[in-house]
């Protein structure tokens, strides 16, 4: 009975972690480019009281054995990189990747690089294309001072063109590149819709949009969160009921212990 108390406690702790993960998914249902988390669970160590295959007689053996587990724990949280829905904004600096393959590369203030699916870019006082936090898009794209207003054009292949003052034809001023990883689930999420390369993700692999499996760049669109409210609500109900069931098991074990103690009286 004491074992059941600790086993049920691991179940409650794991389901609380599950609820924490679901809560973060729900909180980011409107976060541009957000990728939901999924929790993977695994059972804990088993105590083998009788091993399967133990000889029972000189001519037979025990077929299955006797063992008991000691609960559960969260083994991993995995980012699910399914593509979110696209929303048209008609804003010239907004960009979305048309399939699941491809990240925008961002330079951080300390000189390191991060990656994002959030294409809600802006222009700063230096006429550079930056994120909402002011981090530079890589390779850098700088708009000329004599550019005509609202003349920015970004093709599906990532070619950036703009029309200069007193001109009728557009000029190429840069190229949007995309990056992919062997294991995107291994990227390190650091907040602000950014991911960093890790030993598990592998090295970045640059490419041109629409080529070698990379998605097209869609100007004037944003990729929304891939959180499905209905799925998350169902998962939350399941986690809540599992938490309640484990707490009930603790109460039952406590009641059985109380009965055993009362036997002496």
Protein Blocks (a to p, Z undefined) as FASTA:
>chain_A
ZZmmmmmmmmmmmmmmmmmmmmmmmmmmmgghiacddddddddddddfbdghiafblmbc
cfkbpaddebdadfbdcddfbdcddddekiakbccdfbfbdcdddddfkopacddfbfcd
cddfkopacdfkopacdddddddfkbcehiaccdfkopacdddehiabdcdfbdcddddd
fblmlpccebjhiacddfklopaddddehiahiacddehiacddfbdfklmmmmmmmmmm
mmmmmmmmmmmmmmmmmmmmmmmZZ
